[in-house]
Amino acid sequence: MQIYKVGGAVRDRLLGKPVADTDWVVVGATTDEMLIKGYRPVGTDFPVFLHPLTGEEYALARTERKTGRGYGGFVFHASAQVTLEEDLIRRDLTINAIAEDKEGHLIDPYHGQRDLQERVLRHVSPAFAEDPLRVLRVARFAARYAADGFTIAPETLVLMRQLSASGELEALTPERSWKEISRALMEREPQVFIQVLRECGALKVLMPEVDALFGVPQPEIHHPEIDTGLHVLSVLHQSAVHHQPLSVRWACLLHDLGKGLTPEEEWPRHIAHEQKGLKAIKAVSLRFKVPRDCQELALLVGQYHTHGHRALELRPSTLLDLLQTFDVYRRPQRFEDFILACEMDARGRKGFEDRSYPQAEYLRGAAEVATRVAVQPLLDKGYQGQQLGEALKRERLDTLTVYKASYQL
């Protein structure tokens, strides 16, 4: 039995980056031998075990053969006869196909170290084109390492285009796709993920609603970048610069889908794009079985982001309706995330990246004063049921009216 450190742990150490998780491959062993040594089996598709003390993953060396469509269309073969080189050749990128033995010696049969030095994301073998998930994975790695100067090898991009045109992407499960998408959105340059998907033709397959935004103009006075797709990329970039959570980043990606539905004869104006885009936003979220908090925020941001931008102009009654819609009294964080998404949208315009966004402070202040309105005095006056709700609404409206009148920029 020989044990090797593989994958991201080796790659990131060579790049001088922190190592989060360590994976191991075991050569020359059987399942029974692993069980005898106390390893706990966790794999369903192929033999993977957890170390009895560290809990790290140890997988038996394996080969794979394409038998069907999609990520799951493979038959795996794990045995004591599978070599390390055979295991490494089934991996996606050369920089992920480097192994390290217990003495620290590197085994690099597919020149991953060279590609690390040259900052290239390159496939290991032609078998890359058998797994559609690798389109998403490579795009995610591009988003992670773009700031370090990494680019995708032209021949790898060719295979990604072939996969995108093959119909294989449609065979990916929503869960597997969302896992890659969500991880990519949390990388340092999430907009690169979308750019790469578009470049290889995968975006129009996976998210045609987002792909449709490219080439759609907006009024230059508000959007100097003009192109709606470029604007969305910039908004996504700002969400990473400002370390926003996943729900905000997802909302940033989808907030302008309605503009992709505007008839060309109406360009560059996009009247009522907020309402028009809701069906598309919902469709994308359902397609990937996106978590509920991300779904809800994306819909709310899509519908109300222009309210956020016009916050200082809103009538107190409209402002109150906005707070009620977000249920700010019981779910304050959702309203805060909405404010953050609106700010990213405002900053995601050419030349506006470092501009202040006073609407954020104004909206937070409005939520605070409305939330502070006490119920007990109204109960003491005898209000109950529907009358209590109406009285509370009047008190909040009066409070917001005073707040708006007294607010100083």
Secondary structure as GFF3:
##gff-version 3
##sequence-region A 1 409
A	DSSP	beta_strand	2	6	.	.	.	ID=ss1
A	DSSP	alpha_helix	8	14	.	.	.	ID=ss2
A	DSSP	beta_strand	23	27	.	.	.	ID=ss3
A	DSSP	alpha_helix	31	36	.	.	.	ID=ss4
A	DSSP	beta_strand	40	41	.	.	.	ID=ss5
A	DSSP	beta_strand	48	50	.	.	.	ID=ss6
A	DSSP	beta_strand	57	60	.	.	.	ID=ss7
A	DSSP	beta_strand	62	66	.	.	.	ID=ss8
A	DSSP	beta_strand	74	78	.	.	.	ID=ss9
A	DSSP	alpha_helix	84	89	.	.	.	ID=ss10
A	DSSP	three_ten_helix	94	96	.	.	.	ID=ss11
A	DSSP	beta_strand	99	100	.	.	.	ID=ss12
A	DSSP	beta_strand	106	107	.	.	.	ID=ss13
A	DSSP	alpha_helix	112	118	.	.	.	ID=ss14
A	DSSP	beta_strand	120	121	.	.	.	ID=ss15
A	DSSP	three_ten_helix	126	130	.	.	.	ID=ss16
A	DSSP	alpha_helix	133	145	.	.	.	ID=ss17
A	DSSP	three_ten_helix	146	148	.	.	.	ID=ss18
A	DSSP	beta_strand	151	152	.	.	.	ID=ss19
A	DSSP	alpha_helix	154	166	.	.	.	ID=ss20
A	DSSP	three_ten_helix	168	171	.	.	.	ID=ss21
A	DSSP	alpha_helix	174	185	.	.	.	ID=ss22
A	DSSP	alpha_helix	190	199	.	.	.	ID=ss23
A	DSSP	alpha_helix	203	206	.	.	.	ID=ss24
A	DSSP	alpha_helix	208	211	.	.	.	ID=ss25
A	DSSP	alpha_helix	228	241	.	.	.	ID=ss26
A	DSSP	alpha_helix	246	254	.	.	.	ID=ss27
A	DSSP	three_ten_helix	257	261	.	.	.	ID=ss28
A	DSSP	three_ten_helix	264	266	.	.	.	ID=ss29
A	DSSP	alpha_helix	273	276	.	.	.	ID=ss30
A	DSSP	alpha_helix	278	287	.	.	.	ID=ss31
A	DSSP	alpha_helix	292	309	.	.	.	ID=ss32
A	DSSP	three_ten_helix	311	313	.	.	.	ID=ss33
A	DSSP	alpha_helix	316	325	.	.	.	ID=ss34
A	DSSP	alpha_helix	332	347	.	.	.	ID=ss35
A	DSSP	alpha_helix	358	371	.	.	.	ID=ss36
A	DSSP	alpha_helix	376	380	.	.	.	ID=ss37
A	DSSP	alpha_helix	385	406	.	.	.	ID=ss38
###
